[in-house]
Amino acid sequence: MEIGIRRIHVTLAGLLMAATIPFSVATQAQGDAEIDEIISPDLERREIREARIDSEDFEFTAYLGGIMNVEDFGSNALYGGSLAYHINEDFFMEAGYGQTKLGESSYERLSGSAPLLTDEERELSMYNLSLAWNFLPGEIFIFDKWALNSNLYLIGGVGNTSFADEEHFTYNVGVGVRMLAQDWLALRLDVRDHIFEHEIFGEPLTTNNLSAQLGVSVYF
């Protein structure tokens, strides 16, 4: 009799467990679904096509517009271009050329005396060889619709500046930003300080001459 009672208890316990397990599983599944609905919002993903630099290593840049301030001679339009060789993703070498025409010096404007330079001597040309470091790659967003790959770079080098029938050894240092519109096309904004010494006013004078230029680059 006692054995029969025990069997009845075991049977009832088994039935209760069998009924409880599906209920628990269903309750847990329902809870997991509710959690997923809370922490998994329905987001619309934008498809972004990243521009990549062409596989070629050379870059030709033409200045669309630029300005150069030659110390004591005012600010004037700057024209020119450059040819760069990309050593790797971080560094590139560049050979650049530019030209501008000097205005009147502060001495000429204030004294009212005869011009110090002829029109031909006011033609300034410069060339340089520089090394640049792409130190901050990233992206630039335009109107929340376009994302352009970009690079901030530091650049510096040496070269020559010619005006007033004289040649002046020149250092240049600066910073620029490159924005890739296509894998073969980029926009560049470049700001530099061209440092050289001249003796136009009678004594040696070291000058800092700032330039800024906007250019279009083509990779080939």
Phi, psi and omega in degrees: 000316180295323179295321179296318179298317180298319179298320179297317180298315180297319180296315179298319179297320178296318179296319179296317179295318180297325180282329185281322185299310178300322180297318180294317180297317180295319179296318180295316180299319178296319178296318179297321179296318179296321179296317179300321178294328182284317188259003179238079180290154180274102183254143174270117182272130176277142174269116182248123177262114182279132175282138180238144177296138179304156183291345178285155187259352184261145182224122176254130182237131173247133180284121174284328180192145179201167179216143179226131177255108176267123186308127181078357181238012175077184182254135183217163182297143181239135179233154177158200181189181181207158175233124184241149173240121182273110181292314175202195183292339186260331188229147171214152176255147185219135171251123185236155177220142177208158177212149178209173178238127184287146172271195178286146177283164177298326178296317180295320182291322185277324185275332183072015182278182179297149181301142177284329184233148173281171179300322180292322180288342179279352177285116181251132175229151182211150173219153182206160174236124190227159175241134183236151180236119174282095189263348183215083175286151180182207180224149174240127182260134181241116177055029179058017181241327183240138175241115182253128173298141184219164176216128167267137183223150171257141184220147179197152180183196182229161179184209184219142175237131184239122170194162181056036179060028179224153177252134184233119175297133191229135168261146173226137176223147180184190181217151179208170177225138178241131178239123183272111177278322175223176180290346181241000187226136181216157171251140181229138171238125190229131177234130183219160173245121179258116188250118177212169182243138176220169182232032183298326182265015175104327180238150178301131182223122176273125186242150173251119188237110188270140175227150174220132181216145176250128184225164175247130183248142177235133179262139179211000000 
